[in-house]
């Protein structure tokens, strides 16, 4: 169960899965729980409440589009708004996976990968026109330890280094991986193929772990309340039904 939670935390790329997960996401070395103002924490709670409310309509056709928009914005900004978009992305992903009984395990990963792909293509094109520096600087990723570490791995090990960065236990934003790969003179298509293929595999593994392990027998709303609100779900009635 612990392994499944670690896998899902990695593929969702969010600092709210575990209380200590956010410390890896601050680009400047301090846990966001120590630097995020009260207003940001309040916004974060509102985003989670909104996602829980949407969980009741998780099987609607437009829900994957909402997740796609959130993932795209989060990826394009390099995680700069992780304090609000991160929890929203982390909560909408299980809504899509759990609410779609037949195709949720594939639909969730496809939508997430598509959102990351949009950001990856954008950054690859920007790198070719030297426009990525301004975007990275605006998100705070330029000159960060994340970028330096990613660039070192990409320069030393090429595409294999990018693959290691993508599957590492500590998630690194898609934008940082793309920029690191391009700065290491790796072909744009290779960068895109390695990152997106590995991301889809990870997301699929996370979706399977979520549906058949972490949230088995729970609705999307019940799982979100348990995960983000620490509200325990009463499984006794369900167990009694199974016994009967």
C-alpha positions in Angstrom: 0.0 0.0 0.0 2.9 2.4 0.8 4.5 1.6 -2.5 1.3 2.3 -4.3 1.0 5.7 -2.6 4.6 6.6 -3.5 4.0 5.7 -7.1 0.8 7.7 -7.3 2.4 10.7 -5.6 5.1 10.7 -8.2 2.8 10.5 -11.2 0.5 13.2 -10.0 3.3 15.6 -9.2 1.7 17.3 -6.3 2.9 18.3 -2.8 -0.2 17.4 -1.0 -0.2 13.6 -1.1 1.9 13.3 2.0 2.6 16.1 4.6 6.3 15.9 3.8 6.0 15.7 0.0 5.9 19.4 -0.6 9.4 20.0 0.7 10.7 18.6 -2.6 8.7 21.0 -4.7 10.1 24.3 -3.5 12.6 25.5 -6.1 14.5 27.6 -3.6 15.1 25.0 -0.9 12.4 25.6 1.7 9.3 23.5 2.4 6.3 25.4 0.9 4.4 24.7 4.1 6.8 27.2 5.8 6.6 29.9 3.1 3.0 29.7 1.8 1.0 32.6 3.2 -2.3 32.0 4.9 -4.2 33.4 1.9 -2.5 30.8 -0.4 -3.4 28.0 2.1 -7.0 29.2 2.1 -7.0 29.1 -1.7 -5.6 25.6 -1.6 -8.4 24.5 0.6 -11.0 26.1 -1.7 -9.5 24.2 -4.7 -9.8 20.9 -2.8 -13.4 21.6 -1.8 -14.3 22.5 -5.4 -12.8 19.3 -6.6 -14.7 17.3 -4.0 -17.9 19.0 -5.2 -17.1 18.2 -8.8 -16.5 14.5 -7.9 -20.3 14.0 -7.8 -20.2 14.7 -11.6 -17.1 12.9 -12.3 -18.6 10.8 -15.1 -19.7 13.8 -17.2 -18.1 14.2 -20.6 -16.5 17.5 -19.8 -14.6 16.4 -16.7 -11.5 15.1 -18.6 -11.4 18.6 -20.3 -11.3 20.3 -16.9 -8.4 18.0 -15.9 -6.7 18.7 -19.2 -6.9 22.5 -18.7 -5.5 22.2 -15.1 -2.6 19.9 -16.1 -1.7 22.1 -19.1 -1.5 25.3 -17.0 0.4 23.5 -14.2 3.0 22.2 -16.7 3.3 25.4 -18.7 4.0 27.4 -15.5 6.6 24.9 -14.3 4.8 24.3 -11.1 4.9 27.9 -10.1 1.3 27.7 -8.8 1.7 24.3 -7.2 0.2 25.7 -4.0 -3.3 25.9 -5.6 -3.1 24.1 -9.0 -1.2 21.1 -7.5 -3.9 20.0 -5.1 -6.5 20.6 -7.8 -4.6 18.4 -10.3 -4.1 15.8 -7.6 -7.7 15.7 -6.8 -9.2 15.8 -10.3 -7.0 12.9 -11.5 -8.7 10.3 -9.2 -12.1 11.8 -10.0 -11.5 10.9 -13.7 -10.0 7.5 -12.9 -12.6 6.4 -10.3 -15.7 7.9 -11.9 -15.2 6.3 -15.3 -15.7 2.6 -14.5 -14.6 1.1 -17.8 -12.0 3.5 -19.2 -10.9 5.6 -16.2 -7.6 3.7 -15.8 -6.6 4.8 -19.3 -8.5 8.0 -19.7 -6.9 9.7 -16.7 -3.3 8.9 -17.8 -4.1 9.9 -21.4 -5.5 13.3 -20.4 -2.5 13.9 -18.0 0.0 13.0 -20.7 -1.7 15.2 -23.3 -1.5 18.2 -20.9 2.2 17.6 -20.3 2.7 17.1 -24.1 1.3 20.5 -24.8 3.7 22.0 -22.3 6.6 20.0 -23.6 6.0 21.0 -27.3 5.7 24.6 -26.2 9.0 24.6 -24.3 10.8 22.8 -27.1 9.7 25.5 -29.6 10.6 28.2 -27.1 14.1 26.7 -26.6 14.6 26.9 -30.4 13.9 30.6 -30.3 15.6 31.3 -26.9 12.3 32.3 -25.4 12.3 29.7 -22.6 14.7 31.8 -20.5 12.1 34.5 -19.9 9.4 31.9 -19.2 11.6 30.0 -16.7 12.6 33.2 -15.0 8.9 34.3 -14.6 8.1 30.9 -12.9 11.2 30.9 -10.7 12.8 27.8 -12.2 15.7 29.6 -13.9 18.9 29.1 -12.0 17.2 26.7 -9.6 18.9 23.6 -8.1 16.3 21.6 -10.0 17.4 22.9 -13.4 21.1 22.5 -12.6 20.7 19.0 -11.4 18.5 18.0 -14.4 20.9 19.6 -16.9 23.8 17.7 -15.3 22.1 14.4 -15.7 21.0 15.1 -19.2 24.5 16.3 -20.2 26.2 13.3 -18.7 23.8 10.5 -19.7 21.7 11.9 -22.6 18.3 10.3 -23.1 18.9 7.8 -20.3 19.5 10.7 -17.9 16.2 12.2 -18.9 14.5 8.9 -18.3 16.0 8.6 -14.8 14.9 12.2 -14.0 11.4 11.3 -15.1 11.1 8.2 -13.0 13.0 9.4 -10.0 11.1 9.2 -6.7 11.2 13.0 -6.4 9.1 14.5 -9.3 10.7 17.1 -11.4 8.4 19.5 -13.5 8.1 18.6 -17.2 9.3 22.1 -18.2 12.5 21.6 -16.3 13.2 18.2 -17.8 12.5 19.6 -21.3 14.8 22.6 -20.9 17.5 20.4 -19.4 17.3 18.0 -22.3 17.4 20.8 -24.9 20.4 22.6 -23.2 22.2 19.2 -23.3 21.8 19.3 -27.1 19.5 16.3 -27.1 17.2 16.2 -30.2 13.7 17.7 -29.5 11.9 14.6 -30.7 14.0 12.4 -28.5 13.3 14.6 -25.5 9.6 14.5 -26.1 9.4 10.8 -26.8 11.4 9.8 -23.7 9.5 12.1 -21.3 6.0 11.5 -22.5 6.3 7.7 -23.0 7.7 7.3 -19.5 5.1 9.7 -18.0 2.3 7.7 -19.6 3.6 4.4 -18.2 4.0 6.0 -14.7 0.5 7.5 -14.8 -1.1 4.2 -15.9 0.7 2.4 -13.0 -0.5 5.1 -10.7 -4.1 4.8 -12.0 -4.1 1.0 -11.5 -2.7 1.4 -8.0 -5.3 4.0 -7.2 -8.4 2.1 -8.6 -7.5 -1.4 -7.4 -5.5 -0.6 -4.3 -5.7 2.8 -2.6 -9.4 3.6 -3.4 -10.9 0.1 -3.9 -14.5 0.1 -2.9 -14.7 3.9 -2.6 -16.3 6.6 -4.7 -14.2 9.5 -6.0 -15.8 11.8 -3.4 -15.1 9.4 -0.5 -11.5 8.9 -1.5 -10.9 12.7 -1.8 -12.4 13.3 1.6 -10.2 10.6 3.1 -7.1 11.8 1.3 -7.4 15.6 1.7 -9.7 16.0 4.7 -8.6 13.0 6.8 -12.2 11.8 6.9 -12.2 8.0 7.4 -14.7 6.1 5.2 -16.9 3.6 7.0 -16.3 0.4 5.2 -18.2 -1.9 7.6 -21.5 -1.6 5.7 -19.8 -2.6 2.5 -18.1 -5.5 4.2 -21.3 -6.7 5.7 -23.0 -6.7 2.2 -20.1 -8.8 0.8 -20.5 -11.3 3.7 -24.2 -11.6 3.0 
